[in-house]
């Protein structure tokens, strides 16, 4: 009896949370919804119209470009920097963990106002200013996520053991660091990608209509056609759902990796001995 009650309560909660999404889907799949609790008809014309709209495709492309650039910047700049800090300046880690949380303490409007006052009259394109602002806003996710991954795999001990065997740094990076950090960096990159892909405030206030991303396009179409805007929301939700499943997959893979870490370390050392 208790199990039935718990299942019923959880089902009601699930229905409550899914009802806005279902209503959005029904509205995006109908031409009119006025006379009953369900739509008057069913159509896919709004999705077809959306996918044939060049402005929508360009907006998706801009969002993908922005998210891909930020993921690349994180991988190229932050990961090597964090490896360097954790190996040679570990005392900085505690201070940096507090410093990277500062973006949460600065309201976005104040950040945008300061950036506009500083760079609006300079020769620096606002697109690069936007990339810098997004980079700062992503620091808490990236630094804490990758830092925890480095501590999880005992990166410093692995590198010290490899150096004791006389292995050069390049084989260490290739055979030790990259395989052990691959899952964590992929997980963080997916989180950065999904966050930047759906970012609205900084992009709208710094660049606005000159660089119309998916969220800006969604807001514009919401004032023009509610059915099309609902179709955009459904497609955006499907993208976030796919990203969430990817994150869960890599998170589960990382958990399994921790379980078998002790079994894997011995072959890694044997592989390093081949380079020494």
C-alpha positions in Angstrom: 0.0 0.0 0.0 2.8 2.4 0.9 4.5 1.7 -2.4 1.3 2.5 -4.3 0.9 5.8 -2.5 4.6 6.8 -3.2 4.2 5.8 -6.9 1.0 7.9 -7.1 2.6 10.9 -5.5 5.6 10.7 -7.8 3.3 10.3 -10.9 1.4 13.4 -9.9 4.6 15.4 -9.5 5.8 14.1 -12.9 2.5 15.2 -14.5 2.7 18.6 -12.8 6.2 19.2 -14.1 5.6 17.8 -17.6 2.3 19.6 -18.2 3.8 22.9 -19.4 6.0 21.0 -21.8 3.0 19.0 -23.1 0.9 22.1 -23.4 3.7 23.8 -25.4 4.0 20.8 -27.7 0.2 20.8 -28.3 0.2 24.5 -29.0 3.1 24.1 -31.4 1.2 21.3 -33.2 -2.1 23.0 -33.7 -3.5 25.9 -35.7 -6.1 26.8 -33.1 -6.8 25.9 -29.5 -9.8 27.7 -28.2 -12.8 25.5 -27.7 -11.7 22.6 -25.5 -9.0 21.3 -23.2 -7.3 19.8 -26.2 -6.3 21.5 -29.5 -8.8 21.7 -32.3 -6.5 20.0 -34.8 -3.0 18.6 -35.3 -0.4 20.0 -37.7 3.3 20.1 -38.2 3.3 23.2 -40.4 4.9 25.4 -37.7 7.9 23.0 -37.5 8.2 22.9 -41.2 8.0 26.7 -41.4 10.6 26.9 -38.7 13.0 24.6 -40.3 12.6 26.3 -43.7 13.3 29.7 -42.1 16.8 30.9 -42.9 16.8 33.2 -39.9 16.2 30.3 -37.6 19.0 28.2 -39.2 21.4 31.2 -39.0 20.4 31.7 -35.3 21.2 28.0 -34.6 24.5 28.3 -36.4 25.5 31.4 -34.4 24.6 29.6 -31.2 26.6 26.5 -32.2 29.5 28.7 -33.2 29.5 30.6 -29.9 29.2 27.3 -27.9 31.9 25.5 -29.9 34.3 28.4 -29.5 33.8 28.5 -25.8 34.3 24.8 -25.5 37.5 25.1 -27.6 38.8 28.0 -25.5 38.1 26.0 -22.3 40.0 23.0 -23.6 43.0 24.9 -25.1 43.5 27.5 -22.3 42.1 26.3 -19.0 43.0 22.6 -19.1 46.8 23.1 -19.6 46.7 26.0 -17.1 45.0 23.9 -14.5 47.5 21.0 -15.1 50.4 23.4 -14.6 48.9 24.8 -11.4 48.0 21.4 -9.9 51.5 20.1 -10.6 53.8 23.0 -9.7 51.7 25.5 -7.7 49.2 23.4 -5.7 49.0 26.1 -3.0 47.2 28.4 -5.4 44.3 25.9 -5.8 42.5 26.9 -2.6 42.7 30.6 -3.5 41.6 30.0 -7.1 38.6 27.9 -6.0 37.3 31.0 -4.2 38.3 33.5 -6.9 36.5 31.6 -9.7 33.2 31.9 -7.7 33.2 35.7 -8.0 31.1 35.7 -11.3 28.2 34.4 -9.1 28.5 37.4 -6.9 28.5 40.0 -9.7 25.1 40.7 -11.3 25.0 40.3 -15.0 23.7 43.8 -15.6 26.6 45.4 -13.7 29.0 43.2 -15.7 27.5 44.2 -19.0 27.4 47.9 -18.1 31.1 47.8 -17.1 32.1 46.0 -20.3 30.1 48.5 -22.5 31.7 51.5 -20.8 35.1 50.0 -21.2 35.1 48.5 -24.7 32.3 50.3 -26.6 34.6 53.1 -27.9 37.6 50.8 -28.5 38.6 49.0 -31.6 38.0 45.6 -30.1 35.0 43.8 -31.7 32.1 43.2 -29.2 32.1 39.6 -30.3 35.4 39.1 -28.6 34.2 41.0 -25.6 31.3 38.6 -25.4 33.6 35.6 -25.6 35.6 37.0 -22.7 32.5 37.6 -20.6 31.2 34.1 -21.3 34.7 32.7 -20.4 34.5 34.4 -17.0 30.9 33.3 -16.4 31.9 29.7 -17.2 34.9 29.6 -14.8 33.1 28.2 -11.8 31.8 25.2 -13.8 35.0 24.6 -15.6 37.5 25.1 -12.8 35.7 23.2 -10.1 34.7 20.3 -12.4 38.2 19.7 -13.9 39.9 20.3 -10.5 37.7 17.6 -8.9 38.6 15.3 -11.8 42.3 15.9 -11.3 42.0 15.1 -7.6 39.9 12.1 -8.3 42.6 10.4 -10.5 45.5 11.5 -8.2 47.1 13.3 -11.1 50.1 14.6 -9.2 51.0 11.1 -7.9 50.7 9.6 -11.4 53.0 12.3 -12.8 55.5 12.0 -10.0 55.6 8.2 -10.4 56.2 8.6 -14.2 58.9 11.2 -13.6 60.6 8.8 -11.2 60.7 6.2 -13.9 62.5 8.8 -16.1 59.6 9.3 -18.6 59.6 12.7 -20.4 56.7 15.0 -20.0 55.2 14.5 -23.4 54.7 10.8 -23.0 53.3 11.5 -19.5 50.7 13.9 -21.0 49.9 11.5 -23.8 49.7 8.3 -21.8 48.7 9.5 -18.3 47.0 12.9 -18.2 44.9 12.8 -21.4 43.4 9.3 -20.8 42.6 10.1 -17.1 41.2 13.5 -17.7 39.3 12.7 -21.0 36.0 11.8 -19.3 36.0 14.8 -16.9 36.9 17.4 -19.6 34.3 15.9 -22.0 31.7 16.2 -19.2 32.6 19.8 -18.5 32.8 20.7 -22.2 29.2 19.4 -22.6 28.0 21.5 -19.7 29.8 24.6 -21.1 28.4 23.9 -24.6 24.8 23.6 -23.4 25.0 26.6 -21.1 26.5 28.9 -23.8 24.1 27.5 -26.5 21.2 28.7 -24.5 22.8 31.9 -23.2 20.6 35.0 -23.6 21.4 37.9 -21.3 25.1 38.7 -22.1 24.6 38.1 -25.8 21.5 40.3 -26.0 22.9 43.2 -24.0 26.4 43.2 -25.5 25.5 42.6 -29.2 21.7 42.2 -29.4 20.2 41.9 -32.9 23.6 42.2 -34.6 24.3 38.6 -33.6 20.9 36.9 -33.2 21.3 33.6 -31.4 18.7 31.0 -30.8 17.3 32.5 -27.6 17.1 36.0 -29.1 15.4 34.5 -32.1 12.9 32.7 -29.8 12.0 35.9 -28.0 11.5 37.8 -31.3 9.2 35.1 -32.7 7.3 34.9 -29.4 6.1 38.5 -30.1 5.2 37.5 -33.7 3.7 34.0 -33.7 3.2 32.0 -30.5 2.9 28.7 -32.4 6.4 29.1 -34.0 7.9 30.2 -30.7 6.5 27.1 -29.1 8.0 25.0 -31.9 11.4 26.6 -31.1 11.0 25.8 -27.4 10.2 22.1 -28.2 13.3 21.8 -30.5 15.4 23.6 -27.9 14.2 21.2 -25.2 15.0 18.2 -27.3 18.6 19.6 -27.7 18.9 20.0 -24.0 17.5 16.5 -23.4 20.1 15.0 -25.7 22.8 17.0 -23.9 21.6 15.9 -20.5 21.7 12.2 -21.6 25.2 12.7 -22.8 26.2 14.2 -19.5 24.6 11.3 -17.6 26.4 8.9 -19.9 29.8 10.4 -19.3 29.1 10.8 -15.6 28.2 7.1 -15.3 31.4 6.3 -17.3 33.4 8.4 -14.9 31.9 6.6 -11.9 32.8 3.2 -13.4 36.3 4.5 -14.0 36.8 5.4 -10.4 35.7 1.9 -9.4 38.3 0.2 -11.6 41.0 2.8 -11.2 43.2 0.6 -9.0 43.0 -2.1 -11.6 44.0 0.2 -14.4 46.9 2.0 -12.7 49.2 -1.0 -13.0 49.0 -1.3 -16.9 49.5 2.4 -17.1 52.8 2.2 -15.2 53.9 -0.8 -17.4 53.1 1.4 -20.4 55.2 4.2 -19.0 58.1 1.8 -18.5 58.2 1.2 -22.2 59.0 5.0 -22.7 61.7 5.1 -20.1 
